[in-house]
């Protein structure tokens, strides 16, 4: 038997309730990680000081009792700079202001959430600031009737962690525990989540653990939050495997639990996990999955984790027991790129790997197109040979914030494909065996741009972002007048124009989406129904077999010419045209759905 020495230590993990400063009843409790500092104090309401004591892990702790005030606080390191708390829960005055004292009683305990069944999920991605006129949580609540009517049952919020200024996609957040102050208060976010759940709709949050934004970032002033050996195209990568990484890993894992437990989100979408670098024996994402499962083990809550990854690695969604990361699903870019390039004819950048009709058939059959094949764009093999991923683990889309916003003109396929092709693209996604996702406004044929936008007072930083965006699209040969990311124009042109729903054509387009979603739900297309696909010329066909004598045939015409299909035997339950007769003709870029 091995006897442990007296000085053997195991790192003590903190829960999110022990990270940062919290008001609990009449007590103020503070925990700050600053391993390289000699003295740490907290200044409350620009007056009262609380001195903290250090433990062996570089964690400083302290408490004030009694404490019955509200207000703000800052952290003073080594009697020098006054800084906001890296674990701030709210910053009323933005990233350069002090932290707001938050009461733990604000926790959303009024609903249990809704567990998501991806087999039946219709996901709707939205950006809080541009989704509504008011650009806040209240604005989302005002549009819930619209989403409920559409048939959406999962809302995915783009990141809401505090960033500089009032305009940003959200991926430049610098305080991962704090709600963006221009979107609303903690209470208002709780109210939104409760209202969403009251309509039997789930809600998940996009979080960013691959980097942090630059402006207003105080993390590295407290400790080695960032890696010194890995680089990211978006910013400093997190320190998940270097000295002092235990706390950093715990900080972000507890952040994930915080959003789910404190506010009641039903899951998370993890941004660009291929940019999370970790050479530890247990990968950060695997540990996150295990810790989340452990935290909610004795509850009825089953939080969902969706990853964004370009690696086409089946281990992303394999279980922990199968040596995977344990993610519930991942975005499938291959599905989008295959259809997009065929319908648009574009071949710049990563689109150069696609464009053949066979790619569409492959995507429909397997989700991933690149499964061990050589990528000309990457100049290396991509994916895993003969890999199989369950359709309920792959998210597909005709639009999302990346595929719109990261085009040079930040335009939607409604602008460059037109109505027929756009509707065809959406129909293929909604009637596929995979999990469909809609990007805000897609359902009513919005043509609004989704420009990349920021709000900074630093002119040099604004210029560098503008240059970076222009360099990113240097492979495009066409000239496009891109508004400066820091301009108010870029933000306002990205707001959804809800007035379009006063037009009959846009209403009719939305009716099409409602019908497609209703068909998907009624026939349970995501529930592992056996399906077969075929590509005959430019006609794509998916057949779903419900029983020996019952099936549904979805036929999509990828051609610019009308086509005649096999004689229809059954009921036409959906069509891209007003003609729902049993005619065997399908117009250019049209489709028909037949229940046999």
C-alpha positions as CSV (number, residue, x, y, z in Angstrom):
1,X,0.0,0.0,0.0
2,X,1.4,3.4,-1.0
3,X,1.3,5.9,1.8
4,X,0.9,9.6,0.8
5,X,3.3,12.1,2.2
6,X,1.9,14.8,4.5
7,X,2.6,17.6,1.9
8,X,0.7,15.8,-0.9
9,X,-2.0,18.3,-2.1
10,X,-5.0,18.1,-4.4
11,X,-6.2,21.3,-6.0
12,X,-9.4,22.5,-4.4
13,X,-11.9,23.5,-7.0
14,X,-14.1,26.5,-6.3
15,X,-17.8,26.6,-7.3
16,X,-19.1,29.7,-9.2
17,X,-20.6,30.9,-5.9
18,X,-17.1,31.1,-4.4
19,X,-15.6,33.1,-7.4
20,X,-15.5,36.9,-7.2
21,X,-17.5,38.9,-4.8
22,X,-21.1,38.1,-3.7
23,X,-23.5,39.6,-1.2
24,X,-25.2,36.8,0.8
25,X,-27.7,38.0,3.2
26,X,-25.9,40.5,5.5
27,X,-22.5,39.3,4.6
28,X,-20.1,40.3,1.8
29,X,-17.9,37.4,0.6
30,X,-14.9,37.9,-1.7
31,X,-12.6,35.5,-3.5
32,X,-9.9,36.8,-5.8
33,X,-7.2,34.8,-7.7
34,X,-4.0,36.9,-7.8
35,X,-1.1,34.4,-7.3
36,X,1.7,36.8,-8.1
37,X,0.4,39.7,-5.8
38,X,1.7,40.4,-2.3
39,X,-1.4,42.3,-1.1
40,X,-5.0,42.3,-2.2
41,X,-7.7,44.6,-1.0
42,X,-11.3,45.4,-2.0
43,X,-12.5,49.0,-1.9
44,X,-16.3,49.3,-1.5
45,X,-18.2,52.4,-2.6
46,X,-15.0,54.4,-2.9
47,X,-14.3,54.2,0.9
48,X,-14.5,51.0,3.0
49,X,-11.6,48.6,2.6
50,X,-11.6,44.8,3.0
51,X,-8.2,43.2,3.2
52,X,-8.0,39.6,1.9
53,X,-5.9,36.7,3.0
54,X,-3.9,34.4,0.7
55,X,-3.9,30.6,0.6
56,X,-1.3,28.3,-1.0
57,X,-3.1,28.3,-4.4
58,X,-2.8,32.1,-4.9
59,X,-6.4,32.6,-3.9
60,X,-7.3,35.6,-1.7
61,X,-10.3,35.4,0.5
62,X,-12.2,37.7,2.9
63,X,-15.6,38.6,4.3
64,X,-17.4,41.6,5.8
65,X,-20.2,41.1,8.4
66,X,-22.6,42.8,8.7
67,X,-23.0,44.3,5.3
68,X,-26.3,45.7,4.1
69,X,-25.2,48.2,1.4
70,X,-25.4,48.0,-2.4
71,X,-23.1,49.9,-4.8
72,X,-19.8,49.2,-6.5
73,X,-16.4,47.9,-5.6
74,X,-12.9,47.6,-7.1
75,X,-9.9,45.4,-6.4
76,X,-6.6,46.9,-5.4
77,X,-3.5,44.9,-6.1
78,X,-0.3,45.7,-4.2
79,X,-1.6,49.1,-3.2
80,X,-1.4,50.2,-6.9
81,X,-4.0,50.1,-9.6
82,X,-7.8,49.9,-8.9
83,X,-9.4,47.3,-11.1
84,X,-12.8,45.8,-11.7
85,X,-13.2,42.2,-10.6
86,X,-12.4,39.6,-13.4
87,X,-15.5,37.7,-12.1
88,X,-17.7,40.8,-12.1
89,X,-21.4,39.8,-12.4
90,X,-22.4,43.3,-13.7
91,X,-20.6,46.5,-14.7
92,X,-23.1,49.3,-14.8
93,X,-20.5,51.7,-16.3
94,X,-18.9,49.3,-18.7
95,X,-15.5,47.6,-19.0
96,X,-13.6,50.6,-17.6
97,X,-15.9,51.2,-14.6
98,X,-16.0,49.5,-11.2
99,X,-17.9,46.2,-10.5
100,X,-21.5,46.2,-9.2
101,X,-22.2,44.4,-6.0
102,X,-24.6,41.6,-6.8
103,X,-26.8,39.7,-4.4
104,X,-26.8,35.9,-4.7
105,X,-30.6,36.0,-4.1
106,X,-31.0,37.2,-7.7
107,X,-30.5,33.6,-8.8
108,X,-33.4,32.5,-11.1
109,X,-35.1,29.8,-9.0
110,X,-38.6,30.3,-10.4
111,X,-38.4,27.7,-13.2
112,X,-36.7,24.4,-13.8
113,X,-35.8,24.9,-17.4
114,X,-36.6,22.6,-20.4
115,X,-34.3,19.8,-21.4
116,X,-33.7,19.8,-25.1
117,X,-34.3,16.8,-27.3
118,X,-32.2,17.5,-30.4
119,X,-34.2,15.0,-32.4
120,X,-37.1,17.5,-32.3
121,X,-35.1,20.7,-32.1
122,X,-35.6,23.8,-34.3
123,X,-32.9,26.2,-33.3
124,X,-33.1,29.9,-33.9
125,X,-29.9,31.9,-33.6
126,X,-30.2,35.6,-32.7
127,X,-28.1,38.6,-31.7
128,X,-29.6,40.5,-28.9
129,X,-28.5,44.0,-30.1
130,X,-29.7,43.7,-33.6
131,X,-32.7,41.4,-33.3
132,X,-35.1,44.1,-32.2
133,X,-35.4,47.9,-32.4
134,X,-34.6,48.3,-28.7
135,X,-31.7,45.8,-28.9
136,X,-32.0,44.3,-25.5
137,X,-33.6,41.4,-23.6
138,X,-37.0,43.2,-23.5
139,X,-36.9,43.5,-27.3
140,X,-36.5,39.7,-27.6
141,X,-39.5,39.2,-25.3
142,X,-41.6,41.4,-27.6
143,X,-40.9,39.0,-30.5
144,X,-41.6,35.7,-28.7
145,X,-45.0,35.5,-30.3
146,X,-43.3,35.5,-33.7
147,X,-40.9,32.7,-32.8
148,X,-43.7,30.7,-31.2
149,X,-45.8,31.0,-34.3
150,X,-42.8,30.0,-36.5
151,X,-42.4,26.8,-34.6
152,X,-39.0,27.4,-33.0
153,X,-38.4,25.4,-29.8
154,X,-34.8,26.4,-29.1
155,X,-33.4,30.0,-29.0
156,X,-29.7,30.4,-29.2
157,X,-28.4,33.8,-28.0
158,X,-25.1,35.0,-29.4
159,X,-22.6,35.9,-26.6
160,X,-23.8,38.4,-24.0
161,X,-20.7,38.7,-21.8
162,X,-19.6,42.3,-21.2
163,X,-17.6,43.9,-24.0
164,X,-16.4,47.4,-24.7
165,X,-19.1,50.0,-25.6
166,X,-22.6,49.1,-26.7
167,X,-22.1,47.4,-30.1
168,X,-20.3,44.1,-30.7
169,X,-21.0,40.6,-32.0
170,X,-20.1,39.5,-28.5
171,X,-17.0,37.5,-29.3
172,X,-14.8,40.3,-27.8
173,X,-16.2,39.8,-24.3
174,X,-13.7,40.5,-21.5
175,X,-15.8,39.8,-18.4
176,X,-17.1,36.2,-18.9
177,X,-19.4,36.3,-15.8
178,X,-20.9,39.8,-16.5
179,X,-24.0,40.5,-18.6
180,X,-23.6,43.1,-21.3
181,X,-24.9,46.2,-19.5
182,X,-26.7,47.7,-22.5
183,X,-28.7,44.5,-23.0
184,X,-30.4,44.7,-19.6
185,X,-30.0,43.7,-15.9
186,X,-29.7,40.4,-14.3
187,X,-33.4,40.5,-13.4
188,X,-34.3,41.3,-17.0
189,X,-32.3,38.3,-18.3
190,X,-34.0,36.1,-15.7
191,X,-37.4,37.5,-16.8
192,X,-36.6,36.7,-20.5
193,X,-35.6,33.1,-19.7
194,X,-38.7,32.5,-17.6
195,X,-40.9,33.9,-20.4
196,X,-39.2,31.8,-23.0
197,X,-39.7,28.7,-20.8
198,X,-43.3,29.5,-20.2
199,X,-43.9,29.0,-24.0
200,X,-42.2,25.6,-23.9
201,X,-39.2,27.0,-25.7
202,X,-35.6,26.2,-24.6
203,X,-32.8,28.8,-24.6
204,X,-29.1,28.3,-24.9
205,X,-26.2,30.7,-24.8
206,X,-23.1,31.1,-27.0
207,X,-20.0,31.3,-24.9
208,X,-16.4,32.0,-25.8
209,X,-13.6,30.0,-24.1
210,X,-11.0,30.1,-26.9
211,X,-9.9,33.7,-26.4
212,X,-10.8,37.0,-24.8
213,X,-11.2,40.5,-26.3
214,X,-8.5,43.1,-25.9
215,X,-10.2,46.3,-24.8
216,X,-10.9,46.5,-21.1
217,X,-9.4,43.2,-20.4
218,X,-7.9,43.0,-16.9
219,X,-7.4,39.2,-16.6
220,X,-3.6,39.1,-17.0
221,X,-3.2,41.8,-14.4
222,X,-4.5,39.3,-11.8
223,X,-2.7,36.2,-13.0
224,X,-1.5,34.0,-15.9
225,X,-5.0,33.6,-17.5
226,X,-3.5,33.5,-21.0
227,X,-1.2,31.0,-22.6
228,X,2.3,32.0,-23.6
229,X,2.8,29.2,-26.2
230,X,-0.4,29.1,-28.3
231,X,-1.6,31.7,-30.7
232,X,-5.1,32.4,-31.9
233,X,-6.2,34.6,-34.9
234,X,-8.8,36.2,-32.6
235,X,-6.8,37.1,-29.5
236,X,-4.9,35.7,-26.6
237,X,-5.7,32.0,-25.9
238,X,-6.6,30.8,-22.5
239,X,-4.0,29.1,-20.2
240,X,-5.5,25.6,-19.9
241,X,-2.2,23.6,-19.6
242,X,0.6,25.8,-18.3
243,X,1.6,26.6,-14.7
244,X,-1.3,28.0,-12.7
245,X,-3.8,26.6,-15.2
246,X,-5.8,24.7,-12.6
247,X,-7.5,27.9,-11.5
248,X,-8.0,29.1,-15.1
249,X,-9.7,25.9,-16.1
250,X,-11.9,26.0,-13.0
251,X,-12.8,29.6,-13.6
252,X,-14.2,28.9,-17.1
253,X,-15.8,25.6,-16.2
254,X,-17.6,27.2,-13.3
255,X,-18.5,30.0,-15.7
256,X,-20.3,27.4,-17.9
257,X,-22.2,26.1,-14.8
258,X,-23.0,29.7,-13.7
259,X,-24.9,30.5,-16.9
260,X,-26.8,27.3,-16.7
261,X,-27.5,27.2,-13.0
262,X,-27.8,30.9,-11.9
263,X,-29.8,32.1,-14.9
264,X,-31.5,28.9,-16.1
265,X,-30.1,28.5,-19.6
266,X,-30.7,25.0,-20.9
267,X,-27.3,24.6,-22.5
268,X,-24.4,26.3,-24.2
269,X,-23.0,26.7,-27.7
270,X,-19.1,26.6,-27.4
271,X,-17.5,28.9,-29.9
272,X,-14.7,27.5,-32.2
273,X,-13.4,24.7,-30.0
274,X,-10.7,24.1,-32.6
275,X,-9.2,27.3,-31.1
276,X,-9.1,25.8,-27.5
277,X,-5.6,24.5,-27.0
278,X,-5.0,22.1,-24.2
279,X,-2.4,19.3,-24.0
280,X,-3.5,18.2,-20.5
281,X,-4.2,14.5,-19.8
282,X,-7.9,15.5,-19.5
283,X,-8.9,18.0,-22.1
284,X,-10.6,21.2,-20.8
285,X,-13.8,20.4,-22.7
286,X,-13.9,16.8,-21.4
287,X,-13.5,18.1,-17.9
288,X,-16.2,20.7,-18.5
289,X,-18.6,18.0,-19.6
290,X,-17.8,15.8,-16.6
291,X,-18.1,18.7,-14.1
292,X,-21.4,19.9,-15.6
293,X,-22.8,16.3,-15.4
294,X,-21.6,16.0,-11.8
295,X,-23.1,19.3,-10.8
296,X,-26.6,18.5,-12.2
297,X,-26.5,14.8,-11.4
298,X,-29.2,14.9,-8.7
299,X,-31.4,17.3,-10.6
300,X,-33.8,16.8,-13.6
301,X,-31.7,19.3,-15.6
302,X,-29.7,17.8,-18.5
303,X,-27.7,20.8,-20.0
304,X,-26.9,20.6,-23.7
305,X,-23.4,21.4,-25.0
306,X,-23.1,22.2,-28.7
307,X,-19.6,22.7,-30.2
308,X,-18.5,24.7,-33.2
309,X,-15.6,22.9,-34.8
310,X,-14.1,22.7,-38.3
311,X,-12.2,19.5,-37.6
312,X,-14.9,17.0,-38.6
313,X,-13.8,14.9,-35.7
314,X,-16.3,12.3,-34.5
315,X,-14.7,12.3,-31.1
316,X,-16.2,15.8,-30.5
317,X,-19.6,14.2,-30.0
318,X,-18.5,10.8,-28.8
319,X,-19.1,10.0,-25.1
320,X,-16.5,10.3,-22.4
321,X,-16.6,6.5,-22.1
322,X,-15.7,6.3,-25.8
323,X,-12.7,8.6,-25.3
324,X,-14.6,11.6,-26.8
325,X,-15.2,15.1,-25.5
326,X,-18.9,14.4,-24.7
327,X,-20.4,17.2,-26.6
328,X,-24.1,16.7,-27.5
329,X,-23.8,18.1,-31.0
330,X,-21.7,20.2,-33.3
331,X,-22.1,22.6,-36.2
332,X,-21.7,21.0,-39.6
333,X,-20.2,23.5,-42.0
334,X,-19.7,20.9,-44.7
335,X,-23.5,20.7,-45.2
336,X,-23.8,24.4,-45.7
337,X,-20.7,24.8,-47.9
338,X,-21.8,22.0,-50.2
339,X,-25.2,23.5,-51.0
340,X,-24.0,27.1,-50.9
341,X,-21.2,26.6,-53.5
342,X,-23.4,24.7,-55.9
343,X,-26.3,27.2,-55.8
344,X,-24.0,30.3,-55.8
345,X,-21.1,29.2,-57.9
346,X,-18.7,30.8,-55.4
347,X,-15.3,29.2,-55.1
348,X,-13.2,31.6,-53.1
349,X,-11.4,30.6,-49.9
350,X,-12.7,27.5,-48.2
351,X,-15.5,27.2,-50.7
352,X,-12.8,26.0,-53.2
353,X,-13.2,22.5,-51.5
354,X,-16.8,22.2,-52.7
355,X,-19.0,22.9,-55.7
356,X,-19.8,19.4,-57.1
357,X,-23.4,18.0,-56.8
358,X,-21.8,14.9,-55.3
359,X,-20.8,16.9,-52.3
360,X,-24.5,17.7,-51.7
361,X,-25.4,14.0,-51.8
362,X,-22.5,13.2,-49.5
363,X,-23.5,15.9,-47.1
364,X,-27.1,14.6,-47.1
365,X,-26.0,11.0,-46.4
366,X,-23.1,11.6,-43.9
367,X,-23.2,15.2,-42.7
368,X,-19.5,15.6,-43.0
369,X,-18.2,15.7,-46.6
370,X,-14.6,15.5,-45.7
371,X,-14.0,12.2,-43.8
372,X,-10.3,11.6,-44.3
373,X,-10.2,13.2,-47.8
374,X,-7.6,15.8,-48.8
375,X,-8.6,19.4,-48.6
376,X,-7.1,21.6,-51.3
377,X,-7.8,24.7,-49.2
378,X,-6.2,23.4,-46.1
379,X,-3.5,21.5,-48.0
380,X,-3.9,18.5,-45.7
381,X,-6.3,15.7,-44.9
382,X,-9.5,16.7,-43.1
383,X,-11.7,14.6,-40.9
384,X,-11.6,10.9,-40.1
385,X,-12.0,8.2,-42.7
386,X,-15.3,6.4,-42.8
387,X,-16.5,8.2,-39.6
388,X,-20.2,8.0,-38.8
389,X,-21.9,10.7,-36.6
390,X,-25.6,10.4,-35.7
391,X,-27.7,13.0,-37.6
392,X,-29.1,14.2,-34.2
393,X,-25.6,15.3,-33.3
394,X,-25.0,17.6,-36.4
395,X,-26.5,21.1,-36.7
396,X,-27.2,22.3,-40.2
397,X,-28.1,25.7,-41.6
398,X,-28.5,27.8,-44.7
399,X,-27.5,30.9,-42.8
400,X,-25.8,31.7,-39.5
401,X,-23.9,34.7,-38.1
402,X,-20.6,33.4,-39.6
403,X,-21.8,32.5,-43.0
404,X,-23.5,35.9,-43.3
405,X,-21.3,38.2,-41.3
406,X,-18.0,36.8,-42.5
407,X,-18.7,37.3,-46.1
408,X,-17.0,40.4,-47.6
409,X,-20.3,42.1,-48.1
410,X,-21.9,40.5,-45.0
411,X,-25.0,39.8,-47.1
412,X,-27.5,37.0,-46.8
413,X,-28.3,34.4,-49.4
414,X,-31.6,36.2,-50.0
415,X,-29.5,39.0,-51.6
416,X,-27.3,36.9,-53.9
417,X,-29.3,33.7,-54.4
418,X,-32.7,35.1,-54.7
419,X,-36.0,33.8,-53.4
420,X,-36.3,30.5,-55.1
421,X,-32.7,29.3,-54.3
422,X,-32.9,30.6,-50.7
423,X,-36.2,28.8,-50.0
424,X,-34.8,25.6,-51.6
425,X,-31.7,25.9,-49.4
426,X,-33.8,26.4,-46.3
427,X,-36.1,23.6,-47.2
428,X,-33.2,21.1,-47.6
429,X,-32.0,22.0,-44.1
430,X,-35.4,21.8,-42.5
431,X,-36.3,18.5,-44.2
432,X,-32.9,16.9,-43.6
433,X,-32.4,14.2,-41.0
434,X,-30.0,16.6,-39.2
435,X,-30.8,19.3,-36.6
436,X,-31.9,22.5,-38.4
437,X,-30.9,26.0,-37.3
438,X,-32.4,29.3,-38.6
439,X,-30.6,32.6,-38.4
440,X,-32.7,35.6,-37.3
441,X,-34.7,37.0,-40.2
442,X,-34.0,34.2,-42.6
443,X,-37.6,33.0,-42.1
444,X,-39.1,36.1,-43.6
445,X,-36.5,36.6,-46.4
446,X,-34.6,39.4,-44.7
447,X,-32.0,41.1,-46.8
448,X,-30.4,43.0,-43.9
449,X,-26.6,42.9,-43.8
450,X,-25.0,41.5,-40.7
451,X,-21.8,43.6,-40.7
452,X,-19.0,43.0,-38.3
453,X,-19.3,45.9,-35.8
454,X,-17.6,47.1,-32.6
455,X,-17.8,50.2,-30.4
456,X,-14.4,51.5,-29.2
457,X,-13.0,54.9,-28.2
458,X,-9.5,53.8,-29.3
459,X,-9.0,55.1,-32.8
460,X,-5.9,53.0,-33.4
461,X,-7.6,49.8,-32.4
462,X,-10.6,50.7,-34.6
463,X,-8.2,51.1,-37.6
464,X,-6.5,47.8,-36.8
465,X,-9.8,46.0,-36.8
466,X,-10.8,47.6,-40.1
467,X,-7.5,46.6,-41.7
468,X,-7.9,43.1,-40.3
469,X,-11.3,42.6,-41.8
470,X,-10.1,43.9,-45.2
471,X,-7.1,41.6,-45.1
472,X,-9.3,38.7,-44.2
473,X,-11.3,39.1,-47.5
474,X,-8.3,39.9,-49.7
475,X,-9.0,36.7,-51.8
476,X,-12.3,38.2,-53.0
477,X,-11.7,40.0,-56.3
478,X,-14.9,42.1,-56.3
479,X,-14.8,45.6,-54.9
480,X,-17.2,46.1,-52.0
481,X,-17.7,49.2,-49.9
482,X,-17.5,47.8,-46.3
483,X,-18.6,50.2,-43.6
484,X,-16.0,50.7,-40.8
485,X,-16.6,48.2,-38.1
486,X,-16.6,51.0,-35.5
487,X,-19.2,53.0,-37.3
488,X,-22.8,53.3,-36.0
489,X,-23.8,52.7,-39.6
490,X,-22.4,49.1,-39.5
491,X,-24.5,48.4,-36.5
492,X,-27.8,50.0,-37.6
493,X,-27.6,48.4,-41.1
494,X,-27.4,45.0,-39.3
495,X,-30.7,45.5,-37.4
496,X,-33.6,43.4,-38.5
497,X,-36.3,45.3,-40.4
498,X,-39.5,43.8,-39.0
499,X,-41.6,46.0,-41.2
500,X,-40.9,43.5,-44.0
501,X,-43.7,41.4,-42.4
502,X,-46.2,43.9,-43.7
503,X,-45.4,42.8,-47.2
504,X,-47.4,39.9,-48.6
505,X,-44.4,38.3,-50.3
506,X,-42.4,38.2,-47.0
507,X,-45.4,36.8,-45.2
508,X,-45.9,34.1,-47.8
509,X,-42.2,33.2,-47.4
510,X,-42.6,32.9,-43.7
511,X,-45.7,30.7,-44.2
512,X,-43.5,28.4,-46.2
513,X,-41.0,28.1,-43.3
514,X,-43.9,27.5,-40.9
515,X,-45.2,24.7,-43.0
516,X,-41.8,23.1,-43.4
517,X,-41.2,23.2,-39.7
518,X,-44.7,21.7,-39.0
519,X,-44.0,18.9,-41.5
520,X,-40.6,18.1,-39.8
521,X,-42.3,18.0,-36.4
522,X,-45.4,16.0,-37.4
523,X,-43.4,13.3,-39.1
524,X,-40.5,13.2,-36.6
525,X,-37.8,13.5,-39.2
526,X,-35.1,13.9,-36.6
527,X,-36.1,10.8,-34.6
528,X,-33.8,8.4,-36.4
529,X,-36.3,7.6,-39.2
530,X,-34.6,5.4,-41.8
531,X,-33.9,7.4,-44.9
532,X,-32.4,7.0,-48.3
533,X,-30.9,9.6,-50.6
534,X,-30.4,9.8,-54.3
535,X,-29.1,12.3,-56.8
536,X,-30.4,11.9,-60.4
537,X,-29.0,14.5,-62.6
538,X,-29.7,17.7,-60.6
539,X,-32.6,16.3,-58.7
540,X,-31.9,15.5,-55.0
541,X,-34.3,13.0,-53.4
542,X,-34.7,12.0,-49.7
543,X,-37.1,9.2,-48.8
544,X,-38.2,8.7,-45.2
545,X,-39.6,5.2,-44.4
546,X,-42.0,5.3,-41.4
547,X,-43.3,1.7,-41.9
548,X,-43.7,-0.9,-44.5
549,X,-46.5,0.9,-46.2
550,X,-45.8,4.5,-45.2
551,X,-43.1,6.9,-46.4
552,X,-42.4,10.5,-47.3
553,X,-40.5,11.7,-50.4
554,X,-38.8,15.1,-50.5
555,X,-37.7,16.0,-54.0
556,X,-35.5,19.1,-54.6
557,X,-34.7,20.5,-58.0
558,X,-31.1,22.0,-58.0
559,X,-31.5,23.0,-61.6
560,X,-32.3,26.3,-63.3
561,X,-34.8,24.4,-65.5
562,X,-38.1,22.8,-64.6
563,X,-38.0,19.0,-64.2
564,X,-40.5,16.2,-64.3
565,X,-40.3,13.6,-61.6
566,X,-41.8,10.1,-61.2
567,X,-45.6,10.0,-61.2
568,X,-46.7,11.1,-57.8
569,X,-48.6,8.5,-55.7
570,X,-49.7,10.1,-52.5
571,X,-50.6,13.5,-51.1
572,X,-48.5,16.6,-51.8
573,X,-48.1,18.2,-48.4
574,X,-45.6,20.8,-49.3
575,X,-44.4,22.6,-52.3
576,X,-42.3,25.6,-53.3
577,X,-45.1,26.8,-55.5
578,X,-48.8,27.4,-55.0
579,X,-49.4,24.2,-57.0
580,X,-49.9,21.3,-54.5
581,X,-51.6,19.1,-57.1
582,X,-50.2,15.7,-58.0
583,X,-48.4,17.2,-61.0
584,X,-45.0,15.6,-61.6
585,X,-43.5,19.0,-62.6
586,X,-41.2,20.9,-60.3
587,X,-40.2,24.4,-61.2
588,X,-36.6,25.6,-61.3
589,X,-35.0,25.5,-57.8
590,X,-38.3,24.1,-56.5
591,X,-39.3,21.2,-54.3
592,X,-42.2,18.9,-53.5
593,X,-43.0,16.9,-50.4
594,X,-45.2,13.9,-50.9
595,X,-46.7,11.7,-48.1
596,X,-47.3,8.2,-49.5
